[in-house]
Amino acid sequence: MKAIAILTSALVLTACATAPAPQDAAEDASAGVRCNANAAEGLIGRPADAAAALAQKSSGARTVRRYVTGSPVTMDFRPDRLNVETDAAGTIVKLTCG
């Protein structure tokens, strides 16, 4: 009987404990990685299909987000992400980080 009371108390106390707050996935992904869009600015005017991978490598970005000028994009800031903005024909018109 004593063992059951002890186990029940332990379970109740464990249920009341607070869990550690989860870290933001973006923070984990960007730890120590920074994007430098200036390093890839020479690729502006080139077709994005051929130059996006080179732009990512040149900028040091972990991820790339490609979009057409005027398209809706999320406002989340990712210091490890290169944004490749293209015109309707797929030509790079702007490179930014975030």
Secondary structure, DSSP 8 states (H G I E B T S, - for coil): -HHHHHHHHHHHHHHHS-------HHHHHHTT----GGGGGGGTTSBHHHHHHHHHHHHT-SEEEEEETT--------TTEEEEEE-TTSBEEEEEE-
